Amino acid sequence: MHKLTLFFLLFWILNCGQSFAAAISLHGIEGRVEVRKEGQAAWVGAQEGQELGGGDRVKVGKGSTVQLRMEKDTSVQLEEETELGIRQFDMEQDRMKARLDLALGNLKAKVGRLGKGSEFEVQTPTAVAAVRGTWFELWVYQVLGEWLSKLKVTEGKVLFCDVTGQDCEEVKAGEEKTQGHKNDAWPDEKTFEDREIEGFDADVEGSQDDFTEPVQEERHDDDFSNF
């Protein structure tokens, strides 16, 4: 009996603190929503409750929407004509690490109260939004050959940086900020592992029941012409 107890104690000690790949699940699918799993070339129709992980992508068609649910009361609503990539999503005890790539379109994010050391980041072609405990909305669109990323914070605060991670500004509730980049494609990718962004320590828990209606922006729809 004592040997069995010792075995489970050692197992807990060895595994305590280790990170594991958590899953993001799809809910509230309306219209045409497709998923491309990591390592696959084809897009396939999304299923209610389907789980996604690092390397997977989601594409939402015209007049469609879907919600991505995560741990810690955190969710992301993807609006029509939006494409999102999941670069990383891991859990380590009370700490969550989520890194998302918004290629085009509009998302609304509710980020719950995260544990110390947690990270929730959304990268666009022109900017990076790093948050802890907030409500925000993010658009990516193209006007006259310039990629634009617009951030609107509903509650809490977001650290909004350019893609280099050097030019950062804290955007608070009720404020908006736009980052631009004159290019027909994404700038050179540089993951957050290669960046250091300091001076941001928000600790706000979201409590708003709903988002305000998004402002309609002109967007580049070529990526969805055949979707």
C-alpha positions in Angstrom: 0.0 0.0 0.0 2.8 2.4 0.9 4.6 1.5 -2.3 1.5 2.3 -4.3 1.0 5.6 -2.6 4.7 6.5 -3.2 4.3 5.6 -6.9 1.4 8.0 -7.4 3.2 10.7 -5.3 6.2 10.4 -7.6 4.0 10.4 -10.7 2.3 13.6 -9.5 5.6 15.3 -8.8 7.1 14.4 -12.1 4.1 15.6 -14.1 3.2 18.7 -12.0 4.1 21.8 -13.9 4.5 20.2 -17.2 2.7 21.8 -20.1 0.3 20.0 -22.3 -1.4 20.8 -25.6 -4.9 21.9 -24.7 -7.7 22.1 -27.3 -9.9 24.9 -28.6 -13.4 23.9 -29.5 -15.8 25.3 -32.2 -19.3 26.3 -31.2 -22.3 28.2 -32.6 -21.4 27.5 -36.2 -23.6 29.5 -38.6 -23.2 29.3 -42.3 -20.0 28.1 -44.0 -17.1 27.5 -41.7 -14.1 25.4 -42.8 -11.0 24.0 -41.0 -7.6 23.1 -42.3 -5.7 20.9 -39.9 -2.0 21.1 -39.4 -0.1 19.3 -42.2 -3.2 19.1 -44.4 -3.7 20.9 -47.7 -7.5 20.7 -48.0 -10.1 22.7 -46.2 -13.0 20.7 -44.8 -16.3 21.7 -43.2 -16.2 22.4 -39.5 -18.2 20.4 -37.0 -19.9 21.6 -33.8 -17.6 20.9 -30.9 -14.7 20.1 -33.1 -11.3 20.5 -31.3 -8.4 22.5 -32.8 -4.8 22.9 -31.8 -1.5 24.5 -32.8 -1.0 24.7 -36.5 -4.7 24.5 -37.4 -6.6 27.2 -39.3 -10.3 28.3 -39.5 -11.9 30.2 -42.3 -15.4 31.8 -42.1 -17.4 32.5 -45.3 -19.7 35.4 -46.2 -22.7 35.7 -43.8 -21.2 33.1 -41.5 -19.8 33.1 -37.9 -18.3 30.7 -35.3 -17.1 30.9 -31.7 -13.8 29.4 -30.5 -13.9 28.5 -26.8 -10.8 28.1 -24.7 -9.9 27.6 -21.0 -10.3 30.3 -18.3 -13.6 31.7 -19.6 -11.9 32.9 -22.8 -13.5 32.9 -26.2 -13.1 34.4 -29.7 -15.9 35.1 -32.1 -15.0 35.1 -35.7 -17.2 37.2 -38.0 -17.8 36.7 -41.7 -14.9 36.6 -44.2 -12.3 36.0 -41.5 -9.3 33.6 -41.5 -7.6 32.7 -38.3 -4.5 30.5 -37.6 -3.7 28.9 -34.2 0.0 29.2 -33.8 0.0 27.9 -30.2 -2.4 26.9 -27.5 -1.1 25.2 -24.3 -2.0 24.9 -20.7 0.4 24.6 -17.8 -1.6 24.3 -14.5 -3.2 27.7 -14.2 -1.2 29.3 -17.0 -2.5 29.5 -20.6 -0.5 30.4 -23.6 -2.5 31.3 -26.7 -1.0 32.8 -29.9 -3.3 33.4 -32.8 -2.7 34.8 -36.3 -5.6 36.9 -37.7 -4.9 36.9 -41.5 -8.0 38.8 -42.6 -11.4 39.8 -41.2 -12.8 40.6 -37.8 -12.8 38.9 -34.4 -14.2 39.7 -31.0 -12.3 38.4 -28.1 -13.3 37.9 -24.4 -10.2 37.1 -22.3 -11.0 35.9 -18.8 -8.9 36.3 -15.7 -5.7 34.5 -16.5 -3.2 33.1 -14.1 0.2 34.7 -13.6 2.5 34.1 -16.5 -0.3 33.5 -18.9 -0.2 34.9 -22.5 -2.9 35.7 -25.0 -1.7 37.3 -28.2 -3.2 38.0 -31.6 -0.9 38.8 -34.5 -2.1 40.5 -37.7 -0.1 41.5 -40.8 0.7 44.8 -39.2 0.4 44.5 -35.4 0.3 42.4 -32.3 -2.2 42.6 -29.5 -1.1 41.2 -26.1 -3.8 41.1 -23.4 -4.7 39.9 -19.9 -8.3 39.9 -18.8 -10.2 42.2 -21.2 -12.7 42.5 -24.0 -11.5 43.8 -27.4 -12.3 43.7 -31.1 -9.8 43.5 -33.9 -10.1 44.0 -37.7 -7.7 43.3 -40.5 -8.4 44.7 -43.9 -6.7 46.2 -47.0 -7.2 49.7 -48.5 -5.3 50.9 -51.6 -2.6 48.3 -51.1 -2.1 49.0 -47.4 -2.8 46.4 -44.7 -4.5 47.9 -41.7 -5.1 46.5 -38.3 -7.7 48.3 -36.1 -8.1 47.6 -32.4 -11.0 48.7 -30.3 -10.9 47.9 -26.6 -14.3 47.5 -24.8 -13.0 46.7 -21.3 -9.6 46.4 -19.7 -6.5 47.2 -21.7 -4.4 45.8 -24.6 -0.7 46.2 -25.4 -0.8 47.0 -29.2 2.5 46.7 -31.0 3.8 46.8 -34.5 5.0 43.5 -36.0 8.6 44.1 -34.8 7.4 44.3 -31.2 9.4 47.5 -30.7 6.7 50.2 -31.2 4.1 49.5 -28.5 1.2 51.4 -27.0 -1.2 50.6 -24.3 -4.8 50.9 -25.5 -7.4 51.3 -22.7 -11.2 50.8 -22.6 -13.0 53.1 -25.0 -10.0 53.7 -27.1 -9.1 52.7 -30.7 -5.8 52.3 -32.5 -4.8 51.5 -36.0 -1.5 50.1 -37.3 -0.6 50.1 -41.0 1.8 48.4 -43.4 2.1 49.1 -47.1 2.6 45.7 -48.5 0.5 43.2 -50.5 1.5 40.3 -48.2 2.3 39.6 -44.6 5.5 41.2 -43.3 8.3 38.8 -42.4 7.1 36.6 -39.6 8.8 36.9 -36.3 7.3 34.9 -33.4 6.9 36.2 -29.9 9.6 33.8 -28.8 12.0 36.2 -30.6 10.5 39.4 -29.1 10.6 41.0 -25.7 7.7 43.2 -24.7 7.7 44.6 -21.2 5.8 47.1 -19.1 2.4 45.5 -19.4 0.7 44.0 -16.3 -3.0 44.2 -16.6 -5.2 42.3 -14.2 -8.8 43.0 -15.2 -11.7 40.5 -15.3 -14.2 41.0 -18.1 -17.8 41.5 -17.1 -19.6 43.0 -20.1 -22.5 40.8 -21.4 -22.2 41.7 -25.0 -20.2 43.6 -27.6 -21.2 46.7 -29.4 -21.8 46.4 -33.1 -18.6 46.5 -35.1 -17.9 49.5 -37.4 -18.0 48.4 -41.0 -14.7 48.7 -42.7 -13.6 48.3 -46.3 -11.8 44.9 -46.7 -9.9 43.0 -49.3 -12.0 40.0 -50.2 -9.8 38.2 -52.7 -9.0 35.4 -50.3 -12.8 34.6 -50.0 -13.8 35.0 -53.7 -14.1 31.2 -54.1 -15.2 30.4 -50.5 
